[in-house]
């Protein structure tokens, strides 16, 4: 499928611009320990899901059940630990180079992530690309995080943009589902053929030539 040249680029964060999933897992594990809950192994649900989904999973809470009061303190502990330990994360160099290329060519860019706004802001500054990003759209800013389209629709509204003028970069089924539900063309950042098949185009996190092919495809 030939995608049209975009006017707006919307980036997911974890797994797309930065590899920080292990830090997310460790942040949650330590916060659960603070509640007396030993989370065996990685406590996550699916790549791309937010803190609330992980908390509900750990305590087997029904999606319609309100969060208990201790959730706020738990979430704060998760965010604090993550921000304090960003040095252990790995930047995804090809994505960062593409982000800088888009900026040099005048494209508007924002980040759409299920992560807490503090985590997004700290990560972008750690990566050295905050100046390229116009808006930070967190799953905490909307009624439903990914895989619902709400955060993407919020980003489009902030830019005053239509879905057909935009592309989204995602690395997970959850994120691709959200972007597609918002009507966006999606570039999958993955080496998984299964995930690539869900998107309109795919690039490899470790193969810079695939990113060059993307730019040729778009422009």
Secondary structure as UniProt FT lines:
FT   STRAND          8..11
FT   TURN            15..17
FT   STRAND          18..19
FT   HELIX           21..34
FT   TURN            35..36
FT   TURN            47..48
FT   HELIX           51..59
FT   TURN            63..64
FT   HELIX           70..84
FT   HELIX           86..88
FT   STRAND          90..91
FT   HELIX           93..104
FT   TURN            105..106
FT   STRAND          108..113
FT   HELIX           117..127
FT   HELIX           130..132
FT   STRAND          136..138
FT   HELIX           139..141
FT   TURN            146..147
FT   HELIX           150..159
FT   HELIX           163..165
FT   STRAND          166..170
FT   HELIX           173..181
FT   TURN            182..183
FT   STRAND          185..189
FT   HELIX           193..196
FT   TURN            197..198
FT   STRAND          201..203
FT   TURN            205..206
FT   HELIX           208..218
//
